[in-house]
């Protein structure tokens, strides 16, 4: 069951520059900044009400985010929705024939995460997160 939109992720060439721009334009401040080696990104979150914007900067030219930016440039990368039970959601999606990037949840910035392939969601990369 989907609970809410947790965050919208924006691929950027520099997290620091993105934080500066969104700070100057909207007065937003980073709540959390972290490098995530297994995802090959540096990430930062800013809170807006009950949701977040997550800026993701590739730290490796071979990462998925770097490849995304080669094709599309900076911009919206994915939408993340919070779920109550990520394992149950993944099983239910797989049973419906939904293409999954992750068949098992893994550790992410926001909690336990898994990605749904955009070919099953009208071209939108969807992330599921279960808060820990």
N, C-alpha and C positions, 0 to 999 in steps of 0.2 A: 504494500500500500504506500503510495506517495504521500509524504507529509507536507512538504513545502519546497520551494526553490531555495537551495542552500547558497549557491553562488553562480555567477556567470564569470567564466574565465576569459581573459583577454590575452592573446599572445602579443608580446612586446619584445623589442630588441634590447630594451634596458628597463628593468624593474625600477631602478632609481629614477630614471627620467619620467616614467609613467607616474610614480608616486609624486614627483614634483609637479607635473602637469595637473593631476587630479587634486592635489593639495591646493594649488593656486586657483584653479577654476571652481572647485566645489568645496574646498576646506576639509577634504578628507585626509585622514592620517592612517598610516599603516598600523594595524593591530598585531601583525605577525609577519615576520620575514624568515624564510628558511630555504636552504638548498636541499633538494631531494635528489641524491645521487642516482638512485635506481630509475628515476624518471628523467634524469638528465636535465633538470630545470632548477632555476631559482624562482621562488614564488613569494608573493606578498599579498596579504588580504587587507581590505578596507571595508568597514561595516557601514551599511546603509539600512537603518531600521532592523528588521529581522533577517536580512540577507547580506551577502558580501559580494564584492567584486574581487576576483583573484587575478593578479597579474602574473603571467608565467613567461619567463625568459629562458630560452634554451642555453644550456651550458656545454652542449656538444653538438657539432654540426650534423651529426648522424641521428640526433634525437627526432622523435615524432613531431615535436613542436617546431624544430628547425626546418624540417621538411614541409610542414604546413605553411610556415612563413615564406619559404622559397616559392611556393605556389600562389599563396593568397596575400602575403604581406601581413602587417600587424592588423589585429582585429579580433572579433569574437571567435573563440576557439571551441568552447563547449558550454553546455548548461548542466549544472549539477542539481539533482533533486535528492532530498533526504528521504530515506526509507527506514521503516522500523526494523526490518529483518532482511538484510542484504542477501543472505544465503537463500532464503525463501523466494525473494524477488528474482534472483538469477535462475533458480529452478523453474519458476513459473514462466519467465520470459523464454527460456530454452524450450519448454514444453509447447509454447506457442509458435516456435520456429523462428524466433527473433535471433538475428546474428549478434553474437557477443564477442567483444574483443577479449574480455576477461571472463572465463567461466567460473573462476573462484575469486573472491575478494582478496585485496591486498592492502597493505598500509599506504595511506596517502596523507596529505596535509590536513584534510578535514576529518579523517577517521578511517574506517575500512571502506575501500572504494572498489568500483568495477566500472568498466566502460561498455556501452552498447554501441555496436557498429552503426555508423550513420546511414548505411544502405538500408537499414530497417526503420529509420526514423526521418525519412524525407530529407536526408543530407545533413542532419544535425547530429553532431557528436554529443551523446548524453552520458553523463557520469552519475552513478548511484553512490550515495554515501550513507553509511550507518555510523552515527556518532559513537565514540567510545568514552 
